[in-house]
Structure formats: C-alpha cells, structure tokens
Amino acid sequence: MMILVQDLTFKYASSREPSVNSISFNVQQGEIFGFLGPSGAGKSTTQKILIGLLKGYRGDIEILGKDLKSWGSDYYEHIGVSFELPNHYQKLTALENLQFFSSLYSVPTEDPMKLLKMVNLAGDAHRRVSQFSKGMQMRLTFVRSILHRPELIFLDEPTSGLDPSNAYQMKEIIRELQSQGRTIFLTTHDMSVADELCTRVAFIVNGRIVLIDAPRELKLQRSERLVQVEYRAHGSVNSSEFPLDNLGKNEAFLDLLQTKQVETIHSKEATLEDIFVQVTGRRLT
C-alpha cells in the first residue's frame, strides 16, 4: 500500500467548516489515482497534507508503509511534487534550476538535460526561467518532480497551461512512469485527463468523498444502454436510437444499416463529468 488515509479531517483556523471532512481512501502501488472535484472541494488541501505542507490534521495517514507524522526530511527523497503554479528561481536558467535541486538529494538523480529533452525544453536549457511561458514553466516543474526518481509522485493539474501537443506528450510520460511501477496521485478538475490516465478516481465535494471507482466501471454502470446512429437521408443528417440489448436482431436497426448512408454509430456512454454531475449535483467550475 502506497497511501492509506483513514478519517482524515482538516479545518483552517479562518473557516467554520472543515475543508476536508472525515475522508478515507487508499492508493495501491503502480496506480494513477485521480482526486477529482471543483475548485474549493478539498483536493489541494488533501494533497498539501499528504506532502507534509499542512499539519494539525485529525485521522491516520500511512505513506510508503509508515505513519506520515513519523517521516522526517528523508520523506522528500521518496516523493515528487509538481504544483499547479510553477515556483522556480526566475533568475536561473532551466538547467541551473534542475542542477540546484539535484544537489539537494542524497539519492541518485536523473540527467537534467535528458529530462529537459523529454519535455521539449532542451533548446531552452540555458534561458532564464523568467523568460518562459506558463506552459514551459509547467513542464519544468514536472521534470523537477521526477528528478530524483521518486516512488510516489503528486501531480496537481499536470496539463494546465499546455498546448494540445505538449499535453499529449505529458500524458504519455505519465503512462510511462506508471509502467515503471511508479505511483501517481493526480489532482484535477479536468475529467478528460482523469478518464484517459487514471486507474481509479475519487470524487470529492465539500470536503467529502462521495464515490471511488475505476473510470470504466463508473461509465458502464451509469451509461444508457442505447446505440445512436446518425445517417443521411434526403440531403440532411438524421439520428435514431436503438436498445443495445439484442441489437443484432433488431430489424429496424438492420434495415437502417442496409438502406441508409450511415455517418456514425456510437453507444450512449456517460462521461466522467456526466457521472460527477449525477452523483454530486455539482459542475466542475
């Protein structure tokens, strides 16, 4: 077990209600565990507790088989953290930033240039970070989080600020890390990213976890068992729906396939965002 959380509660001094209210979950080795919810739901507070930035919580937390409160500074030799908001030394170059952080670890670290090449920043290695766009700084933040080859990686909105090409590449790198046996705790409000990457997801709203399951299982359980066919007739596109059960014996469906110019066929699968709204009554805003 990489993470075990039981009855975790945390309240900021300035708040009347807990930001995190008696939540329990676990994360297995090699999982990409998605922690999903709208802004203010408790995602970032939970992550800050797990990475040791917030103290004073109630409940029990074990990480890497050890009580979180028992870890010392050596904890940060085992975990990597990529924050949503980049935080680099702006007057240093990208390479200098990675070289500096590499010097802080007692464990072997990756070659900084190899990491910069991985996220298409090798050509900017000697530029000051103050000249980087947000997307470039996000990519630098990400590779800094894996510089020391951590077993457990916390990613907060890892594709935020990235163009489609770099977002795709980021997701491919995350999948590769998982294939190496790394465990990833991913906080996001982007359900499409979670759907593509996560082994399991937890929905959190108002500080409470309301659902935990694999994305595929959630979609199978809550999708309509219908097939929608779009076809062209008399110069326009029309659509019809058919029950998924016994579809191969449905005469109307078979007749449409044989007599009409079919444009698309797809099942009425629910998205993770659809399910989130159904379960919580909230939208991801």
ABEGO torsion letter per residue (X at the ends): XABBBBGBBBBBAABABBABBGBBBBBBBGBBBBBBEBBGAGAAAAAAAAAGABBGBBEBBBBGGBBAAABBAAAAAABBBBBABBBBBAABBAAAAAAAAAAABABBBBBAAAAAAAAGAAAAAABBAAABBAAAAAAAAAAAAAAAGBABBBBBGAABGBBAAAAAAAAAAAAAAAAAGBBBBBBBABAAAAAAABABBBBBBGGBBABBBBAAAAAAAABBBBBBBBBBBGGBBBBBBBBABGAAABAAAAAAAAABBBABBBBBBBBAAAAAAAAAGBBBX
